[in-house]
Amino acid sequence: MLESLPDCLDKLKALEELTLSGCSRLRNFPKIKETMENLQILLLDGTSVEKPLQEPLQMNGLSMLRRLCLSRNDMIKSPQPCISELYNLQWMDLR
């Protein structure tokens, strides 16, 4: 039933893992304005988010991300070029 996330998501400084798997009504991922220095795992599989990683500013906020799952999402046509800014990314699922 989840359709949106609050814009203040980046205020959760200690958050290490965000699992939104199966939230098929979720269409937008909020812009990350501040560094989420502890977020290492972001699971967006089975959502309807079109552009989970939109801007270099947002990428800087997710610089510690190690795992990213975007599988089972028919809305994503191709990864955004700024994905190359995720220097710590070790695992990505695009099935």
C-alpha positions in Angstrom: 0.0 0.0 0.0 3.0 2.3 0.4 2.9 5.0 -2.3 5.5 7.5 -1.1 8.4 8.2 1.3 8.9 11.3 3.3 11.4 13.9 2.0 13.2 13.8 5.3 14.5 10.3 4.7 18.0 11.6 4.6 17.7 12.7 8.2 18.0 9.1 9.3 21.7 9.2 9.8 22.1 5.8 11.4 20.0 3.9 8.9 22.0 1.0 7.4 19.4 -0.9 5.4 16.3 0.3 3.6 14.1 -2.5 2.3 11.1 -1.5 0.1 10.8 -4.8 -1.7 7.4 -5.5 -3.1 6.0 -1.9 -2.6 4.6 -2.0 -6.1 2.7 1.4 -5.6 5.9 3.2 -4.7 6.7 5.4 -7.7 9.1 8.0 -6.4 12.3 7.8 -4.3 12.9 11.1 -2.4 15.9 13.3 -3.3 18.8 12.7 -0.9 20.1 16.1 0.1 22.2 15.1 3.0 24.7 12.3 3.3 23.3 9.0 4.6 26.7 7.9 5.7 25.6 4.6 7.1 23.2 3.4 4.3 24.8 0.3 2.8 21.8 -1.7 1.5 18.9 -0.3 -0.6 16.4 -2.8 -1.9 13.8 -1.4 -4.4 12.9 -4.7 -6.1 9.3 -5.0 -7.1 8.6 -1.2 -6.9 7.4 1.2 -9.6 10.2 3.7 -9.0 11.4 5.0 -12.4 14.5 6.9 -11.4 15.8 5.8 -8.0 19.1 7.6 -8.4 18.6 10.8 -10.3 21.3 13.4 -9.6 25.0 13.6 -8.6 23.8 15.3 -5.4 21.7 12.3 -4.5 24.6 10.0 -5.4 26.9 11.8 -3.0 24.4 11.2 -0.3 24.5 7.4 -0.9 28.2 7.1 -1.3 28.5 4.2 1.2 25.9 2.1 -0.6 27.2 -1.5 -1.1 24.1 -3.4 -2.3 21.4 -2.1 -4.7 18.5 -4.2 -5.9 16.3 -2.8 -8.7 15.0 -6.2 -10.0 11.3 -6.9 -10.9 10.8 -3.2 -11.8 9.4 -2.7 -15.3 9.6 1.1 -15.0 13.4 1.3 -15.2 14.6 1.3 -18.8 18.3 1.8 -18.1 20.5 2.6 -15.1 21.3 6.3 -14.7 24.8 7.4 -15.8 25.4 8.8 -12.3 25.4 5.2 -11.0 29.2 5.3 -11.6 29.4 7.6 -8.6 28.6 4.7 -6.2 32.3 3.8 -5.5 31.5 1.4 -2.7 28.9 -0.6 -4.7 29.7 -4.3 -4.6 26.4 -5.9 -5.6 23.7 -4.8 -7.9 20.6 -6.8 -9.1 18.8 -5.5 -12.3 16.8 -8.7 -13.1 
